Amino acid sequence: MQNYYQRIKEHIFSQLRIRYDENNGLLKQNDIDEEIENTKKLLQTDAKKYLFKDENINLNNDGFKRIKEEAEKLFDVQMEEGVFIQGDEQKQRDTTWWSNKTKLELEQNDENYYWGRYKKYIQTFLPPEVVKTVDEDTDRIVDNIGNPKLEQFDIYGMVVGHVQSGKTSNYASVICKAADAGYRFIVVIAGDKNNLRNQTQKRINEAFVGKNVENRKVGVGNFEPFRRDKLPISLTTVEKDFNVKDADKNSQGINFDNITAPILLVVKKNTSTLTNVISWLKNQYANKIPNHAMLVIDDESDYASINTKEDDDPTTINKKIRALLGIFHKSSYIAYTATPYANIFIDHQIEEIEKVKIDNKNKELNLSKDLFPRDFIYALDAPTNYFGARKIFLENRDKYIVEIDDYEDFLPIKHKKDYDLIALPNSLYEAINLFLLNVSIRNLRGDENKHNSMLVHISRFSDIHSKIALLINNYIEPLKEDIKVYGKLSNADKQSQKIRQLLTVFAKYYNHLEFSFAEVVAKLSEIVSSVVVREEHQKSKTRIEFRDDIASNIIAVGGTSLSRGFTLEGLSVSYFVRSTIFYDTLMQMGRWFGYRTDYEDLCKIYMPYSVAEYFSQIIEATEELMDSFREMAKESKTPLDFGLAVKQHPDSLLQVTARNKRKKTQKFTHSMNLNGVLKESVRFSKNLEVHKKNFQVLKQTVLRLGNNYSKSGNHYIWRDVNKKVVEEFLKNFSVFQKDQLDTLMPINFILKYLKEYNTNWDIVLYSGSQAEIVFDDIKVKTELRDSPKPKDLGSYIEIGQRKISSGTPEIVLIDDSNVLEEIKTKRFGKKGDKTRFIRKHLQRPALMLHVLKVSEFYDKLPAFGVVFPDKGINSSQTVEYVVNTVYIQSLLDEEEYDD
């Protein structure tokens, strides 16, 4: 059956883009309705035979209604320009050479060949505002790499984007513009797995080359003009990584001096591959290459590219990348990553190293400077239709996250590769059923030619992956048979227990869907045979492939091979159980981020509560760092300043520790900047005696403060209190901590702050709406903390969303009426702006006292928070503390390698 919906939608969208361009980036109020009506009329005429090459093409009113909804969403997508900081040397260079000169000259002479084609290509599927912002972002990035007309340069930059948010299209745009500008050698280092390299090569073929290995046109190759003299010379293909024999064959004796088109390599981040590239170049040029510029794009640059050794002999991959850069007099290196922690920890003081033996094949070579982004860092924004961490874990957690706790009896989080796995948890069977329903629903919605996938990531061992895949197959094959046999019957659920289980899942999640269960299971009976289980690891016999000529429906089972840049097309259901707590590792495992046009409502992620909490903590910490980045951009700070901010952020403690541990450091001094920070006690021991004693500590503190208070509503405030009162409270109050790196309440750092900073404090005692508590003449009520429901985590409970206060509790400390009026009337833009504004107006750090009622646990639970004023980006409230890192060795050992 022809996909009439998609073809009609593409026609309407192409017409709307014409209107959008003609109206200078705007659609008039009735443009969408008019174009839909025009198309309806066209379908009633013979013209449809010539336009659509099909005289039977048609669409019902529901279809046109969906097209209207999609068009409104597409043309409403917004994307803000990124944020930029430059190094001191970079500020002295010409950083408008591209946008204000070269690009204008190329456009005037109609020579912006590569970017011109790619822009036409992405306009067919990206929202207009996104295309505009990609152009603007990449203009600024190309402005900051070296001008290829200069005699010599070595530029080091970094681009930071969200996971699966479109970094590939960004660096594809940079590649196109760099090639237009005159770069002749372009290397994309695309991760350390074959599947990721192959996928990246395919996308670069579509974005830049325009053809595949069979000489068939792809992507930009379908757009005019097509110039053979401009055809990039790709020495790698989707099927093959770089090797010297193929490179010599494909290049046919050419060198940089006798070609007008750029040479392209998309290589795996692998020592032998990089060695081959270096050897091939050295065979062509005995000395440094003087007249031609090289661009290196290091995708997933925080992985394997970083030198983690402290001696003069760098780690192998780091050494090879620097040796490659050292071959050219003119080179620009851009690191792309969503998790920049590792890049920030690179030693910026390491300069060029001469005559280093890098392997047995090559003679001694010069190494470039280390890869710290000394010249620029560019932080990309994400479009408003991005399905990202904030939307999933902070704003709509109940909608997208299905918390699971039944997996430990089947496969413990910590297990060996020979674990005897004989069954799967019920929650995984439910997730599989949900995925089958999603495949059918997307087909009913007109997406029958789109890929669908499900992720199962619950082990790091390939042997376990094989066992999981076998058990899933054993479950799904008889289910598929029942669906095929009974699916089209009006009473299918009465005929099969397995279909009744499908109905249970449908009723649980899709009771407001536009289709009935009968419609969904009937459609599923037609397509369920196409659902397959695939393992993705180094031992896999049949690897995951998303072909252009058939829609795939894949249940993907794997570990690290399904992380770091690899895209699972049409991913709607994820089942994820891993124990890592390192930001970069965890975020890169999150394949569910990205764009889910038309099926965001079908997306579900099955994971333990603790893992969901880690993701929440990561996104909050990352957003705070990006806020600091924006402030630094306004203040013209440098990448070194941002590096220091990352290292000193309170939630970076574990990440910094991990990096130092990789350098065999068992103890090190960590600096933590408490500027503008709020920390609260949100974990509580189940030992009620602890809370009785803590209540007495809180009570004695309040009595000691006496009657010299003011009130804000029902809350009591003591101002300008001697810091010893706070210090004694913190020393006597028993805080539950999982370990010394527990940054939810970094008590040791706060105590160090009290010791080193000679400043008075404010103290607040908050009042709620529950039972009354009396401290002499001071009367407050307990605060109810039942929603979200606190979590029982074995030896302790944790308050929902890891917050004991709500809103902006610091506002009670503001006593300036002008500031209060500004808070009331000011329109705050980004989330968190109001909180930062309030903290900028705090006079002193504050201790915030609470007595909580947590039903089913304790009705008089003492808790506290500590907030520090935000003194601006140029200020620091930094304390140092010696951290022993021995205890995290087991965590690092587990993260070092997947089997």
N, C-alpha and C positions, 0 to 999 in steps of 0.2 A: 504493500500500500504506500502511495506517495505521501511524503510528509508535507501536506498542503499548508499546515499551520506555519511551519518554519519558513517556507518559501514566501508566503504572503507577508509574514512579519518582516522578513529581510527587505522586501520591496517597500513596505511602508516606512521602515527605518531609514532606508537610503534616501527616500524623498524628504523625510524630516531633516536629515543631515544637510541636504541642499538648502532647505528653508533656514536652518540654523546658521549656516555659513553666510547666506545672503542677508540675514538680519543681524550680522556682527555678534554672533554668539548668543542669540536669544531666540526663543520660540514665542510666538504670540499665543494668547489665551486659547484660541480656537484652532490652532494649527493641527494638533493631533486629531481632533474630531473631523476637520475638513479632509485630511489625508485619508482617514479611514473611510469616509463617505465616497471620496474619489475612487478608492480601490473597490468598494462595493459596486459602484456603477460600472467600473471597468470590467469586473467579473461577469457582468450581464451582457457584455459585448463580445464580438469575435476577436477583439484585440488581445484577449487573454491567451489565445492560441499562439500569438507571436511573442508576447511578453514572457509568458511562463512555459511556452512549448508544451502545453497540455490543455486540451479543450474541456476536460472534466474538472479542472481545479475549482474548488469552492470552499467556503468556510461558514459555519453557523454563527449566530449572534454571540454565543458564549465565547467562541474563539476570538472574535473581534473585541469583546470586552476584556479578555486577557491581554491582547496586544496593546490596548489602550493603557491598561495598568502597568505593563512592562515599559511602555514608552515614557509614561510619566515618571517612573522610577529612573530610567536610563538618563533622561535629559535633566533630571533633578540632582544627579550625583555631583558632588562638589569635591574638590581636592585642593588643599592649600599648598603653596610653594614651601619647599623645605627650608631648613635653617642652617647657617653656615658659620664656621669659625676657621680662621687662618693662622698659620704660624707667623712669627715675626719676619722671617726672610721672605715668605710668600707675599706679605703686605707690601714689600718693596718692588715686586715684579709687576709686569704688565698682565693684569688678570681680566682684561676685556678684549684681548686680542682676537678671540673667536666671535663673540656676540656683536661687537661694535665695529669689526673690520672684516675678517675673513668670511664669516657667514653672509654678510651683506654683499660682499663681492661675488661670492659663489651664486647667490640667489639672483643677482643682477645679470650674471652671464649664464644662468640656467645650468649651473654646474654642481648644485647640491644634490648629486645623484643618489647617494646611499641613504641619506636622511630623507630626501624627498620621496623615495619609494617606500621607505619604512613608515613614514607618516601617513601616506595614502593607505597602507596596509592596516595599521592599527585603527584608523578611522572607521574601518568596517565593523569593529567589534568593541572598541572602548568608548565610554561616554565622552562627549566632546570636551567637557571641562578637564577630564583626566588627560586627554591628548595634549591640551593646552599646557597643563602643568608639567607633564613629562618633558615637553619641549623646553619650558622655562628652566626646570630643574637641571636638565642635561646641558643646557647652554652654560649655566654657572659652573657645572662640573668640568666641562671641556675648557672653559675660560681658565681654569686653575691647573690643568695639566700643561705640559710644555708645548710651546709653539714649535712645530716641526721645522720651521724656517730658521730657528736659532741654531747656533753652532754646537751648543752643548747644554744639557740640563739633566737633572735626576730629581724627579718629583715623587713624593710619597703622600698619598691621600687615602681617605677611608669614607665610604658611603654606608650609612646605617639605615636600614629599613625594617619594617615589621616582617615577621615570619610569613612567607608565602603571600606577600603583598604586592609583588610586581617588580622585585629587584632585577629579574632577568630582562624584562622589557626596558628597564632603566639603563642597564649596561649595554643592551643591544643598541639603544639610541646613542649612547656614548661612542660605541664602536663605529656606528654609521657616520657620526659627525667627525670623529677622529680620522676616519678614512677619507672623508671629503676634504679635510684640512691637509692631508698629506702623510699621515702615518702609514708606513709600508709593512710593518711586521706586528701582527696582533695575536696575542696569546691569551686564551681563556683557560685558567686552571679551574677545573670544574669538579671539585670534590674527589674523594679517594675510592669511590665505588664505580664499577662499570655502568650500572644502570643510570646513575646520575650524569656521568659523562655523556653517555649516549643520548639521554633526554635533552641535555644542554646543547649538544651538537645539532639535534633536530631543530631546536628552537632558533639557534643562530643561523642555520640554513634558511629557515623561513624568514628571519628578520634581516639577513645581510647578504647571504650568498645567492639565494633565489632558485637553487636547484639542488637535487639530491644526487646520490651516487649513480642512479640510472639516467641522469641528465633530464629527469622530469622536473618541470617547473613547480616550485612550492613557494608559498608565502609571497614575498615581494617580487618573485619572478613572474607573477601573473599581472604585474602592473607596468605600464609603459613609463619611461622608455626602457628598452632592454639593450644594453650596449655590451658587446662581447669584449671590447678592450677594457671594460671596467669590471668584468667578472672576477670576483675574488678567487684567489688560488688557494683552495682549502687542502691542506696536507693531511687532514683527518676526515673521517666519514662517520656516519652513525654507527656503522658496523665495526670500524677499526680505529683504534687509538694511533698515536704517532709512532712510526718506526722508520728507520733510515732508508730501508729498501724502497718502501712505498713512497716516501718523500722524494727520493731521487727520481722515481718513475713519474710521479705526478708533477713535479716541478720541471722535468725535462731539461735540466741544465740551466734553467734561468737563475738569475740572481737579482738582488735589489736594484742593480744599476741598469738593467735592460727591460724592466717591466713598468707599466703604468698602474697596474692593479695591486691591491694589498695582498699579502700572504697571511693566511689565517690558520691557526692551530687551536683546536679545542682538546685539551689533554687532561688526563687523570692526574690527580695529585699523588704521584707515585715516583719513587726514586729512579727506577730504571727508565721510565718515560722521560723525565726531566733530563736525565743523563744523555739519552738519545738526541733530544733537542739541542742540547749544548754541543755535543759531538758534531752534529750535522752543521751547525753554525760555524764551529771552529774549522771544519773542513773547507768551508766556503771563504772564510776570512781568518787569516792567521792572527791579525791584530784586532784591536777594538774597531767595531763598525762605526765609521765616522759620519756618514752623510744621511743616514736613514733613521727615523724615529721608531721606537718600539713602545707599544702599549700593552701592559700586562693587567688583566682583570683577574683578581684572585677571589673566586666565589667561595663562600663559606670560609673566609680567611682566618677565622678564629680557630680553625681546626687544622692541626698538623703543620701549618706554616710558621708557627711561633717557636722560637728557640727557647727551650726550657732548661738549657744547661748553663752553668755559671762560668765554665772555663773558656778557653780561647777557641775551642773546637765546637762550632754550633751543631745542633741536631741536623739530620741529613736533609730533610725537605727544605728547611730554612736555608741551609747552605746552598742547595741547588737553585732555589729561586734567586738568591742574592748573586750567585755566579752567573745566572742568565742575565740579570740586570747589568752586571758588570761588563758584559760583552759589548754593550752599546754606549756610545758617547751621549746618545739622546734617548732617555727612557722615562716613562711615566708608569708608576705602579699604583693601582687603585684596589684597595681591599674592600670587598663587599661582605657585609654580615648583618644579622639581626641581633647578635649577642656580642657586643664589642669588648667584653671584659678582658679576654686574653690579649687583644690587640693593644689595649691601654696599658697592660703590664709589660710590654716590650721596653727594653732599656733604650731610651732615646739617645743616649750618649755614645752608643757603639757606632764608630765610623767605618770607613772602608778598610778592608784587610787585604794586604797584597800577598800574592803567591801562596795560595792555599791549595793543597792537593785534595780534590773533592771526591775522586774515586780512582779505580785502576785504569779506566779508559782514557781519561783526560789528563793533560799535563796540569801543572799548577796554574790556577786562575785567580784573578782578583775577585774578591767578594764586595758587593756594594754595601752601603750602610744597612743597618738592620731596618726592619720593616715598620717601625713606629710611624704613624701618620703625621709626621712633623709639619707638613705643609698645609693640609686642610682636612677637616671632617665635615661632611654634609649629612644632615639628618633628614631623611625623607618623611613626609607626612603620608598617611594612607587615605584613600578615597572614602567617602561617607558610606559606600556600600561594602566596605571591607568587613569580613566576618572575622573579627579579631578577639584578642584576649579580654579586652575590657567588656565587649558585648557579651561574651560567653561567660566569663567568670565573675564579673562584678555587677553587670547590669541585669542579666537575664539568667542567672545561674540555675534557678529552678526550672527554667524552660528547656535548657540545653544539656544540663548535667544530670545523669542518673547515677546516684551514689550506690556503690555495691560493697558488700561485706561478706559474700559467701564464697570467695575464691580461695581463702587460706586452707580450707579443708581439702581442696583438690590440687592446688599448686601454690605452695607458700611463696611469698615474695622472694625470699632468699632460698634458692635451691641449687642443686648441682646439675650438671649436664646429663647425668645418668639417672635423674629422678624418674621413678616409675609412675608415670601419668596414665591413669586408666579411665578417667571420666572428666567431664567439664562441668563447671558450675551452671546452675539454672539461669543465672543472669546472662551468661554468654549465649545460651540457647534463645533467650528472649531477644537479645541483640540481633542474632541471626534472623529470627522471624521478622523483626522490625525492618531489617535490610531488604528482605524479600518483598515486603509490602511497599517499601520505598521504590524499588525497581518498577513495580507495577504502577504506582501512582505517577511516577515521572513519565512513564509511557503514556498514561491517560492524559497527562498534561501536554502532550505533543513533543516530548523530548525522547522519542524512541530511538533517535540516532545519536544520543549522548551517552557517554560512558557512565557507569555506576561502580562505586567501590566501597568496601568495608575494610577497616583496619583492625587486626587483632595483634596487639603488641603486649605480650605478658611474660616474655622471657628473653634472655640475651643469648641463649644457646640454640644453635641450628638443629641439634638432635631433638630438643624439646619442640622446636617449631614443626618438625616433621610429625611428631606425635600429636600435636594440636591439630594440624591439618588433617591427619588421618581420622581423628575423632570427629572433627567438623564434617568431613565427608560421610562418615558413617551415620551422622545425624541427618544430613541434608538430602542424601540420595533417596531414602524412602519417603521423605517429606515431598520431594519433587514429584515422585511417582503418584502420590495421593492427589497432589494439586492438579496434575495432568489428567488424572482419571475422573475426579469429582468436581474440579474447579468450576465448570460451567453449569453445574446443577443448581437449581434454586435453593436446595437445602444441603449444600456442600458440607456445612459444619455438622450436619446430622450424620453424615456418611463416614467421617474420619475424625478420630481423636486429634490427629496432628493439625487438621484444619481448624478444629475447635480452639487449639492453642494459638493459632494465628488470629482467630477472632478475638480472643482474650487480649492479645497485644494491641490489636486494632482498636478495641473499645477503650483500652487504657490510655492511648496516646492520640487517637484520631477521631474522637467522637464528634468533632466539628468540621471534619473534612468535607470537601465538595463532592466526593464520591462515596457511594455505599460500599459496605464490605463485599457484597455480592459482585459489584462492578470490579472491585480491585482484585478479588480472587479469580474472577473469570478472565480478566486480562493477564493475570499472573500465569494462568494455565497455558497461555500461548507462548510465553517467553521464559518460563522458569528453567527450561533445559539449558539455556545459555549461561546460567549462573555456575561459576567454577571456583574452586579453591586453589590458590596459588601460594607457594612458599617463596619468599624472597631472601636468599642468603647465598653465600659463595658456593654452597653445595647443591643449589637448586638445579633440577634437571630441566624444568620448564619455567622460564622467568616471566615476570609480569611485563606485558606489552599492551600499550593502548594504540591500536592501529587506526589509520585514517579511514579504512574501507569497511569497518564493522564496529558496532557498538559492543563494548565489553562490559560484563557484569561480574566483578571479581571480589571474592573474599580473600584479602591479602594477609598472610601470616608472616611475621618477621620481627626483626629487632632493629639494629642500627642501620641495616640496608634500607629500611623504610623511614629513615630519619635524614636530616641535613640536606634539604633542597630537593629531594625526590618528591614529585607531585603525584598523588593518587587522584586520578581524574574522577570527578563526580563523587567524591567521598561524602557520605551522609551519616554513616554509623561507625563509631570508633569504640573499641574495647581495649582499655589501656590500664595496665597494672605494672608500674616500675617503681623502684625504691629511691632513685636518685633525687638529691635535693640541691644539685648544682644548677644554677640558672641557665647557663648556656646549653647544657646537655638536655635539660627538661624541655626548654622552649623549642629546641630543634627536633625533639620527638613529636611535637604537636603538629601533626600533618593536617589537622582539621581546620587550621586557619586558612584564610584565603577568600574566595568569592563563590557564593552559593546562590546565584541568580535563579529564581523560580523554585528553589527547594530548600531555602534556609529554614523553613518551618518544619522540614523533615529531619533536620540534623539532631543527632543525639550522641553524647559522649558518656560511655559507661566507665567510671573510675572510682577508686576509694575516696572517701572524704579528705583524707590527709593529702592526697595528691592534688585534689582540687584546691585545697588551702595553699599549697605551695605555689600553684599557678597564680592564685589571687595575690599572694605576697610578691611574686615576681613582677606582675604587671604594675602594682602600686609603686614598687621600688623603681622600676624602669621609667614610669611616668614622672616620678619625682626627679630622676636624673635628667630626663628630657626637658623638664621645666628649668632645671639649672642650666642646661645647654642653651636654651632660649635666652635666659638672662645673660649668660656669658657672651652670646652673639651680640646683644645690645651693648655690652661693655667692651667689645672688641678684645675678648680674651683669646687665648691660644689653645691648641690641642693639648699642650702640657698642663694647662689649667684644668681642662676637662678631665684629663687623666687623674689628676689629684682629687678632683671631686668624686670620681667613681671610686677610687681607693678608700676615700674617707667617708663615703655614705654609710650610715649605720647598717643597712641591709647588705652591704658588700662584704661583711666580715668573713662569712663562710667562703665566698668566692675568692677573696684575697688569700685566705688560708690555704685553699686548695692549690692555688698557683704556687705559693711558696713551698708547699709540701712537695710538689712535683720537683722542686729544686733541692730536695732532701733537707729541708729546714725543719727541725723539730720545735724550735722556739723562735718567735720573732715578735717585734714590737709593732702593734697595729695602731694606726691613728684613726680616730672616729670623729667626724665633725657633727656636732649636735645642733648646729644652727638651724632654727625653724623646725625642729623635730618634735613629734608627740609620740611617746611610748606609754603603753598601758599594760597592766597585769591582767592577762586574759586566760591564763592556765591556772588551774587550782587543784591541789592535791585532794584525794578522796578522804584523807585523814581529817575528820572534823575538829580534832583537838588543835590542829594547826590554825584553823580559822577562829576558834575561840580565843586563842592567844593573840592572833592578829587583830581581832576586834578590840582587845584590851590595849594593844599598842596604838590603834587609831583613837580610842577613847582618851587615853592619857595625853596624846598629842593635842586633841581638841581642848581638853581641860587646861593644858599648859598654855595654850594660846589666849585663853581668857576672853574678856568681853570687848576687847578692842577691835571689833569687827564692823563691817558694813554689810548690807544685804543687796542682792540683786534677785528680785522675785523671792523665792524661798531658799535661795542659796546663800551661804555665809562666806564672807571673804575677809581674810587677814592680809594686809599689805605690808611690804617692807619688813619681812620677818627675818631674823638672824638665821643664817644658813645652818647653824648647828642644830636647830629644831628639825629641819628636813633631814640632815645627816643621821641623827639619832633614830628618826622614824624609819629610814631606809635600812639601817643596820639591824633594827629590831624586828622589822616586818619580814616574815618568811615568804619568799617568792618561789613559786615552783618553776624550775628551769630544767629543760631536757638535757642541756649540756652547757659548757662555758661559751659556746658560740651561738647561743639562743638570742637572736637579736630582737625578738618580740619585746623583751625587757632586759636590755644590756646593763644590768644593775652594777657590775664592776666599773664600767665606763662612767656611769652617772656618779658613783661614789668618788671616782677619781676627779671628775669635774668639780664636785663640791670641795674637794681638798685643794684644787689648784686655782679655782676662780673665786676671788674674794668679792662676792656679790650677795646682796640680800635677795630673798624669795617672796613670792606671794603664795598663799595657800587658800584653796577653795574647798568647802564641804558642800557637796551637792545634795539636793532633796528631790525625792520622787513622789509617787502617789500611793504607796502601799502603807505598811504598818509604821506607826510613829516610834521614833527612838529619841530619848531625852538624854542630853549631856548637860546636867545642871539646868541653866535657863535656855540652852540651845536645843531646839526641837527640829528634827528633820524626819522625813519619811523614806523608807527603803525604795529603791528603784527596781522595777520589774525587768528582768532580762530573760524572757522566755522565747522571744521571736527575733531571729531564727532560733530554733531549739538548740540549746547547748549540746555538744557532742561528748559522749562517754568514750574515752580513748584509753581504757585499761586502767592505768595507775593515776590518771587525772581526767578532769573534764575541761573542755575548752568552750568559751563563750562564742556564740554564733557570729560569724564574720570577723572574729578576732577583734571585737571592739566592745568596750564596756560603756562608752559614751556614744551619743548620736549627734548628728548635725555638726555644729561648730561650738563645742563646749567652752572654748577659750573666750567667747564673746562676753561672758559675764565679767571678765577681767578688764574690759575696756570701760573707762570711766570718763572719757572725753566725749562730750555730747556731739561735737562736730564730726568726730570719727564715726560715732554710732549712726548719725544721720546719713553719712556718706555710705556706710554699709547698707543701710535701709534702701537708699535710692540708686546706688551704683549698679549698673548692669555688668555682671561678671561673665567673661567669655568662656574659657575652658574650665572644665571641672577641676576644682581645687584652687581656683583663683581667689575665691572668697576666703578660704582658710588661710592662704598665704598672706592676703591683705591684712587679716586680723592679727596674724602672728608678727607681721612687720610693726604693728602698733602696740605690742606688748612691752611693758617697761622692764619686766624682770622674768626670770624663769619661774615656773609655778608648779607646786605640788597639788594634785587634784584628788580629793578623797571621795570615795563612794562606799555606800552600803547597799548591796544588791539583794534582791529576792530572786533566787533561781529555784523555781518549783521542782519538786522531786529531787532536790539536792540539799539546799540550805536556804533558810529564809532571812538570814542576817549575815551575808557574805561580804567581808571587807575587801576592798580593792582600791587601786590607786592608779593615777597616771602622772606623767611628768612632761611638761611642755616647755620648750625653749623659744625665746623670741627670735624672729628672723631679722638678722641685722644686715641682710643684703649679701650679694654675691662676693663683694670685696672683703667680707668679714669672715672670721672663723672662730668657732667655739670648739676647738679640737682638743681631745685628750688622747693620750697614748697608754696602752696597756699591753703587758707581755702575755702572749698567747702560746700555750703549749698545744701543738697540733698532732701529737702522736695518736690520739684517739680516733681521728678520722681516716687512719690508714686503710681500714677495711672498706670504707666508702670509696676511696680513691682506687683501691685495687679492683673493686667491682666495675668502676667506670672506665678503667684503662682500656679494656678491650671487650668487645662482644665476640663470641665464638664464631 
